[in-house]
Amino acid sequence: MDKLYYSIGEVAEMLGEPQSVLRFWETAFDEVHPVKNKRGVRSYTEHDIGILQRIRHLTRDCGYTLEGAREQLRMRPLDDPKQEIINRLTDVRRFLTELKEQL
């Protein structure tokens, strides 16, 4: 990641989630704060993307409910070094899964 802001389409593609899911998570989790312009177009920072990656990992990979994921976010902030490792491993897993499907 080398940009300051990412569009909702770019973030949805990064996470492999529909844009509607990202908008829903924005309302369900106080930690997600994309910047909106006058037209309401969302712009996500790398911090926002990190939180969304964590939410995706907790709900999709670990099977947490939304409430359970909220509790996990409260218990272990994004700055936790273990979370960075989890995010990277999740990205590697997604890449390998996509690679396997192409074979």
N, CA, C and O atoms as a DFTB+ gen file, in Angstrom:
412 C
 N C O
     1  1       0.846      -1.176       0.000
     2  2       0.000       0.000       0.000
     3  2       0.891       1.239       0.000
     4  3       1.778       1.389       0.841
     5  1       0.637       2.104      -0.945
     6  2       1.499       3.272      -1.026
     7  2       0.731       4.563      -1.269
     8  3       1.341       5.598      -1.535
     9  1      -0.569       4.523      -1.185
    10  2      -1.382       5.718      -1.357
    11  2      -1.870       6.183       0.008
    12  3      -1.861       5.413       0.968
    13  1      -2.297       7.442       0.097
    14  2      -2.856       7.948       1.349
    15  2      -4.302       7.510       1.528
    16  3      -4.724       7.179       2.636
    17  1      -5.062       7.508       0.433
    18  2      -6.474       7.169       0.505
    19  2      -6.831       6.166      -0.586
    20  3      -6.270       6.187      -1.682
    21  1      -7.767       5.298      -0.264
    22  2      -8.233       4.272      -1.196
    23  2      -9.749       4.369      -1.316
    24  3     -10.442       4.662      -0.341
    25  1     -10.253       4.121      -2.514
    26  2     -11.702       4.153      -2.732
    27  2     -12.332       2.888      -2.156
    28  3     -11.638       1.911      -1.872
    29  1     -13.631       2.915      -1.989
    30  2     -14.330       1.744      -1.462
    31  2     -14.189       0.556      -2.413
    32  3     -14.120      -0.590      -1.969
    33  1     -14.146       0.826      -3.708
    34  2     -13.963      -0.246      -4.676
    35  2     -12.606      -0.918      -4.532
    36  3     -12.499      -2.143      -4.596
    37  1     -11.565      -0.104      -4.335
    38  2     -10.217      -0.657      -4.158
    39  2     -10.134      -1.495      -2.880
    40  3      -9.546      -2.576      -2.876
    41  1     -10.726      -0.989      -1.804
    42  2     -10.684      -1.711      -0.528
    43  2     -11.504      -2.995      -0.617
    44  3     -11.090      -4.033      -0.101
    45  1     -12.649      -2.931      -1.259
    46  2     -13.480      -4.126      -1.428
    47  2     -12.712      -5.200      -2.192
    48  3     -12.779      -6.380      -1.846
    49  1     -11.990      -4.794      -3.220
    50  2     -11.200      -5.750      -3.993
    51  2     -10.053      -6.327      -3.153
    52  3      -9.781      -7.526      -3.216
    53  1      -9.386      -5.480      -2.371
    54  2      -8.296      -5.944      -1.504
    55  2      -8.773      -7.013      -0.528
    56  3      -8.093      -8.013      -0.296
    57  1      -9.955      -6.781       0.038
    58  2     -10.474      -7.672       1.069
    59  2     -11.293      -8.830       0.516
    60  3     -11.579      -9.792       1.229
    61  1     -11.670      -8.736      -0.751
    62  2     -12.501      -9.783      -1.334
    63  2     -13.917      -9.765      -0.789
    64  3     -14.557     -10.808      -0.658
    65  1     -14.396      -8.581      -0.476
    66  2     -15.743      -8.398       0.067
    67  2     -16.511      -7.419      -0.808
    68  3     -15.908      -6.540      -1.423
    69  1     -17.830      -7.555      -0.875
    70  2     -18.629      -6.569      -1.621
    71  2     -18.598      -5.205      -0.920
    72  3     -18.400      -5.127       0.293
    73  1     -18.792      -4.156      -1.679
    74  2     -18.821      -2.808      -1.119
    75  2     -19.911      -2.660      -0.065
    76  3     -19.742      -1.934       0.914
    77  1     -21.024      -3.346      -0.267
    78  2     -22.120      -3.248       0.697
    79  2     -21.715      -3.773       2.071
    80  3     -22.176      -3.261       3.091
    81  1     -20.862      -4.785       2.103
    82  2     -20.383      -5.319       3.376
    83  2     -19.510      -4.285       4.080
    84  3     -19.602      -4.127       5.297
    85  1     -18.664      -3.580       3.330
    86  2     -17.825      -2.544       3.929
    87  2     -18.676      -1.414       4.502
    88  3     -18.388      -0.902       5.584
    89  1     -19.729      -1.024       3.774
    90  2     -20.621       0.017       4.286
    91  2     -21.337      -0.460       5.545
    92  3     -21.534       0.317       6.480
    93  1     -21.725      -1.724       5.572
    94  2     -22.382      -2.277       6.760
    95  2     -21.428      -2.293       7.948
    96  3     -21.800      -1.895       9.052
    97  1     -20.190      -2.755       7.724
    98  2     -19.204      -2.792       8.812
    99  2     -18.931      -1.388       9.337
   100  3     -18.667      -1.209      10.526
   101  1     -18.993      -0.392       8.457
   102  2     -18.788       0.995       8.884
   103  2     -19.843       1.408       9.911
   104  3     -19.544       2.131      10.861
   105  1     -21.072       0.946       9.715
   106  2     -22.130       1.288      10.665
   107  2     -22.101       0.397      11.900
   108  3     -22.527       0.816      12.976
   109  1     -21.603      -0.825      11.757
   110  2     -21.614      -1.785      12.866
   111  2     -20.418      -1.633      13.804
   112  3     -20.485      -2.055      14.959
   113  1     -19.326      -1.038      13.326
   114  2     -18.105      -0.911      14.123
   115  2     -17.690       0.553      14.204
   116  3     -17.458       1.205      13.186
   117  1     -17.603       1.056      15.425
   118  2     -17.209       2.451      15.637
   119  2     -15.772       2.735      15.215
   120  3     -15.414       3.891      14.988
   121  1     -14.954       1.707      15.109
   122  2     -13.538       1.883      14.787
   123  2     -13.283       2.262      13.331
   124  3     -12.206       2.761      13.006
   125  1     -14.247       2.034      12.460
   126  2     -14.075       2.313      11.027
   127  2     -14.592       3.720      10.739
   128  3     -15.772       4.015      10.931
   129  1     -13.676       4.590      10.268
   130  2     -14.026       5.993      10.020
   131  2     -13.505       6.469       8.670
   132  3     -12.569       7.269       8.636
   133  1     -14.073       6.011       7.559
   134  2     -13.585       6.534       6.279
   135  2     -13.958       8.012       6.148
   136  3     -14.994       8.455       6.644
   137  1     -13.099       8.752       5.475
   138  2     -13.371      10.160       5.209
   139  2     -14.376      10.213       4.066
   140  3     -14.262       9.466       3.095
   141  1     -15.365      11.106       4.186
   142  2     -16.350      11.267       3.106
   143  2     -16.262      12.691       2.574
   144  3     -16.134      13.646       3.339
   145  1     -16.332      12.818       1.243
   146  2     -16.346      14.153       0.661
   147  2     -17.779      14.686       0.635
   148  3     -18.686      14.047       1.167
   149  1     -17.986      15.837       0.029
   150  2     -19.319      16.457       0.007
   151  2     -20.369      15.587      -0.667
   152  3     -21.549      15.655      -0.325
   153  1     -19.944      14.775      -1.620
   154  2     -20.872      13.881      -2.321
   155  2     -21.081      12.569      -1.578
   156  3     -21.893      11.744      -1.998
   157  1     -20.358      12.367      -0.476
   158  2     -20.505      11.143       0.303
   159  2     -19.613      10.011      -0.150
   160  3     -19.784       8.874       0.292
   161  1     -18.646      10.303      -1.039
   162  2     -17.719       9.279      -1.522
   163  2     -16.716       8.971      -0.417
   164  3     -16.067       9.872       0.113
   165  1     -16.594       7.690      -0.075
   166  2     -15.709       7.269       1.002
   167  2     -14.269       7.147       0.529
   168  3     -13.996       6.710      -0.589
   169  1     -13.342       7.548       1.420
   170  2     -11.908       7.375       1.195
   171  2     -11.338       6.725       2.445
   172  3     -11.475       7.252       3.549
   173  1     -10.697       5.573       2.263
   174  2     -10.174       4.798       3.379
   175  2      -8.673       4.995       3.522
   176  3      -7.946       5.019       2.530
   177  1      -8.210       5.137       4.766
   178  2      -6.780       5.212       5.053
   179  2      -6.257       3.796       5.287
   180  3      -7.032       2.843       5.377
   181  1      -4.936       3.672       5.383
   182  2      -4.353       2.366       5.671
   183  2      -4.810       1.866       7.042
   184  3      -4.986       0.663       7.236
   185  1      -5.001       2.784       7.991
   186  2      -5.490       2.393       9.313
   187  2      -6.892       1.794       9.201
   188  3      -7.176       0.756       9.799
   189  1      -7.766       2.446       8.436
   190  2      -9.116       1.913       8.214
   191  2      -9.047       0.522       7.587
   192  3      -9.785      -0.380       7.982
   193  1      -8.165       0.357       6.618
   194  2      -8.037      -0.933       5.930
   195  2      -7.559      -1.999       6.913
   196  3      -8.022      -3.139       6.870
   197  1      -6.640      -1.631       7.793
   198  2      -6.168      -2.573       8.805
   199  2      -7.285      -3.038       9.718
   200  3      -7.367      -4.219      10.056
   201  1      -8.142      -2.116      10.116
   202  2      -9.286      -2.472      10.963
   203  2     -10.245      -3.367      10.189
   204  3     -10.741      -4.355      10.730
   205  1     -10.509      -3.033       8.936
   206  2     -11.407      -3.852       8.115
   207  2     -10.833      -5.250       7.896
   208  3     -11.574      -6.233       7.893
   209  1      -9.515      -5.342       7.711
   210  2      -8.886      -6.660       7.576
   211  2      -9.095      -7.478       8.851
   212  3      -9.359      -8.679       8.802
   213  1      -8.971      -6.812       9.971
   214  2      -9.153      -7.505      11.252
   215  2     -10.604      -7.954      11.409
   216  3     -10.858      -9.079      11.838
   217  1     -11.549      -7.093      11.068
   218  2     -12.967      -7.449      11.148
   219  2     -13.248      -8.640      10.236
   220  3     -13.947      -9.578      10.620
   221  1     -12.699      -8.591       9.033
   222  2     -12.903      -9.694       8.090
   223  2     -12.327     -10.991       8.655
   224  3     -12.971     -12.039       8.586
   225  1     -11.134     -10.925       9.205
   226  2     -10.504     -12.110       9.781
   227  2     -11.353     -12.672      10.931
   228  3     -11.587     -13.878      11.009
   229  1     -11.804     -11.793      11.806
   230  2     -12.581     -12.243      12.968
   231  2     -13.917     -12.863      12.554
   232  3     -14.318     -13.893      13.094
   233  1     -14.601     -12.240      11.600
   234  2     -15.934     -12.722      11.222
   235  2     -15.892     -13.868      10.220
   236  3     -16.677     -14.810      10.332
   237  1     -15.001     -13.806       9.254
   238  2     -14.969     -14.826       8.206
   239  2     -14.094     -16.019       8.580
   240  3     -14.519     -17.169       8.464
   241  1     -12.869     -15.739       9.030
   242  2     -11.914     -16.818       9.294
   243  2     -12.106     -17.455      10.671
   244  3     -12.014     -18.674      10.814
   245  1     -12.374     -16.627      11.680
   246  2     -12.498     -17.145      13.057
   247  2     -13.944     -17.462      13.445
   248  3     -14.181     -18.137      14.446
   249  1     -14.906     -16.982      12.661
   250  2     -16.308     -17.301      12.914
   251  2     -16.971     -16.503      14.025
   252  3     -18.007     -16.919      14.544
   253  1     -16.394     -15.358      14.403
   254  2     -17.005     -14.530      15.432
   255  2     -18.282     -13.873      14.909
   256  3     -18.399     -13.564      13.723
   257  1     -19.230     -13.666      15.814
   258  2     -20.389     -12.845      15.494
   259  2     -19.929     -11.393      15.483
   260  3     -18.797     -11.099      15.865
   261  1     -20.796     -10.488      15.049
   262  2     -20.428      -9.073      15.058
   263  2     -20.109      -8.604      16.475
   264  3     -19.138      -7.880      16.691
   265  1     -20.922      -9.016      17.429
   266  2     -20.673      -8.625      18.824
   267  2     -19.351      -9.210      19.318
   268  3     -18.592      -8.525      20.003
   269  1     -19.073     -10.452      18.983
   270  2     -17.808     -11.071      19.366
   271  2     -16.617     -10.365      18.738
   272  3     -15.585     -10.182      19.383
   273  1     -16.761      -9.970      17.478
   274  2     -15.689      -9.244      16.797
   275  2     -15.482      -7.880      17.447
   276  3     -14.342      -7.442      17.608
   277  1     -16.569      -7.199      17.824
   278  2     -16.446      -5.915      18.525
   279  2     -15.662      -6.078      19.825
   280  3     -14.793      -5.266      20.144
   281  1     -15.975      -7.120      20.558
   282  2     -15.286      -7.383      21.827
   283  2     -13.811      -7.661      21.588
   284  3     -12.964      -7.162      22.329
   285  1     -13.491      -8.438      20.579
   286  2     -12.093      -8.722      20.258
   287  2     -11.334      -7.450      19.879
   288  3     -10.176      -7.276      20.261
   289  1     -11.985      -6.569      19.133
   290  2     -11.349      -5.296      18.765
   291  2     -11.079      -4.450      20.006
   292  3     -10.055      -3.772      20.090
   293  1     -12.000      -4.492      20.966
   294  2     -11.800      -3.736      22.206
   295  2     -10.673      -4.339      23.045
   296  3      -9.876      -3.612      23.638
   297  1     -10.612      -5.669      23.090
   298  2      -9.624      -6.353      23.923
   299  2      -8.210      -6.240      23.355
   300  3      -7.250      -6.109      24.114
   301  1      -8.074      -6.288      22.043
   302  2      -6.749      -6.248      21.419
   303  2      -6.754      -5.190      20.328
   304  3      -7.227      -5.441      19.219
   305  1      -6.229      -4.006      20.635
   306  2      -6.220      -2.921      19.648
   307  2      -5.412      -3.281      18.410
   308  3      -4.616      -4.220      18.421
   309  1      -5.628      -2.527      17.355
   310  2      -4.958      -2.774      16.073
   311  2      -3.447      -2.639      16.188
   312  3      -2.716      -3.258      15.415
   313  1      -2.963      -1.837      17.144
   314  2      -1.533      -1.616      17.288
   315  2      -0.796      -2.852      17.798
   316  3       0.434      -2.860      17.847
   317  1      -1.530      -3.888      18.176
   318  2      -0.935      -5.105      18.705
   319  2      -0.067      -5.753      17.624
   320  3      -0.555      -6.004      16.522
   321  1       1.221      -6.030      17.919
   322  2       2.094      -6.640      16.908
   323  2       1.588      -7.993      16.406
   324  3       1.830      -8.351      15.253
   325  1       0.898      -8.739      17.248
   326  2       0.358     -10.027      16.818
   327  2      -0.660      -9.835      15.706
   328  3      -0.770     -10.666      14.805
   329  1      -1.402      -8.739      15.772
   330  2      -2.425      -8.495      14.754
   331  2      -1.794      -8.264      13.391
   332  3      -2.342      -8.696      12.376
   333  1      -0.659      -7.593      13.352
   334  2       0.039      -7.376      12.085
   335  2       0.430      -8.714      11.459
   336  3       0.313      -8.895      10.247
   337  1       0.889      -9.638      12.278
   338  2       1.254     -10.971      11.790
   339  2       0.018     -11.688      11.255
   340  3       0.068     -12.314      10.196
   341  1      -1.088     -11.597      11.988
   342  2      -2.338     -12.222      11.556
   343  2      -2.777     -11.646      10.212
   344  3      -3.185     -12.390       9.320
   345  1      -2.694     -10.318      10.065
   346  2      -3.091      -9.679       8.809
   347  2      -2.235     -10.169       7.644
   348  3      -2.754     -10.450       6.564
   349  1      -0.935     -10.269       7.863
   350  2      -0.049     -10.725       6.793
   351  2      -0.316     -12.177       6.430
   352  3      -0.354     -12.530       5.251
   353  1      -0.501     -13.020       7.443
   354  2      -0.786     -14.425       7.170
   355  2      -2.124     -14.595       6.450
   356  3      -2.262     -15.463       5.588
   357  1      -3.094     -13.778       6.801
   358  2      -4.395     -13.822       6.132
   359  2      -4.236     -13.451       4.658
   360  3      -4.850     -14.071       3.789
   361  1      -3.417     -12.447       4.380
   362  2      -3.159     -12.059       2.992
   363  2      -2.475     -13.187       2.223
   364  3      -2.824     -13.454       1.073
   365  1      -1.505     -13.849       2.850
   366  2      -0.805     -14.961       2.210
   367  2      -1.778     -16.098       1.932
   368  3      -1.753     -16.699       0.858
   369  1      -2.640     -16.391       2.911
   370  2      -3.628     -17.457       2.742
   371  2      -4.559     -17.156       1.570
   372  3      -4.846     -18.033       0.756
   373  1      -5.027     -15.914       1.491
   374  2      -5.919     -15.517       0.408
   375  2      -5.214     -15.663      -0.936
   376  3      -5.804     -16.155      -1.898
   377  1      -3.952     -15.236      -1.005
   378  2      -3.181     -15.351      -2.239
   379  2      -3.029     -16.812      -2.652
   380  3      -3.227     -17.158      -3.817
   381  1      -2.679     -17.657      -1.701
   382  2      -2.478     -19.078      -2.015
   383  2      -3.783     -19.745      -2.441
   384  3      -3.782     -20.601      -3.325
   385  1      -4.885     -19.362      -1.823
   386  2      -6.185     -19.906      -2.199
   387  2      -6.532     -19.513      -3.641
   388  3      -7.008     -20.337      -4.422
   389  1      -6.286     -18.247      -3.978
   390  2      -6.551     -17.784      -5.345
   391  2      -5.643     -18.501      -6.341
   392  3      -6.074     -18.861      -7.437
   393  1      -4.398     -18.703      -5.958
   394  2      -3.441     -19.399      -6.821
   395  2      -3.880     -20.842      -7.047
   396  3      -3.793     -21.344      -8.167
   397  1      -4.345     -21.507      -6.008
   398  2      -4.817     -22.893      -6.107
   399  2      -6.021     -22.984      -7.049
   400  3      -6.124     -23.928      -7.831
   401  1      -6.933     -22.002      -6.976
   402  2      -8.122     -22.011      -7.815
   403  2      -7.763     -21.827      -9.297
   404  3      -8.508     -22.264     -10.175
   405  1      -6.634     -21.188      -9.568
   406  2      -6.224     -20.961     -10.942
   407  2      -5.591     -22.199     -11.569
   408  3      -5.486     -22.299     -12.791
   409  1      -5.169     -23.144     -10.727
   410  2      -4.514     -24.360     -11.245
   411  2      -5.508     -25.329     -11.850
   412  3      -5.119     -26.395     -12.328
